[in-house]
Amino acid sequence: MPIIEVNMLEGRSAHDKERLIEALTDAAITSIGAPRESIRIILREMAPSHFAVGGQSFAAKAAAKAGTSD
């Protein structure tokens, strides 16, 4: 039973997340021959303030780009 976990920033539409789930499921079927009903997908969304690169959160980067501070 393949379990695919995805961590991503929040803000995508329900439609986009369904498309991602479908594409990941199809990829597991194609690449490893997993039966569709055995594939599990876990999507974890996080706030931009909970994800950072280079010592700065995405929320801080967005605020700096917009010219504001938080």
C-alpha positions, 0 to 999 in steps of 0.5 A: 500500500503506497502512502504518498505524503505532500507538504505544501503551503496553504492557499490552493483551491480544492480543485487544484488539490483534487488534480494533484491527488489524481496525478499522484495516484496515476503516477503510482499506478504507472510507475510501480503498478500499485492498484488504485484502491491501495494508494493513499495520499496525505496532503498537509498544508502549512501557513506561510509563517510555518515554512522558511528558506534561508532563515526567513519564513515565506510570510516574512518574504511576502511582507517584505516584498509588499513593503510591510512588516509583521 
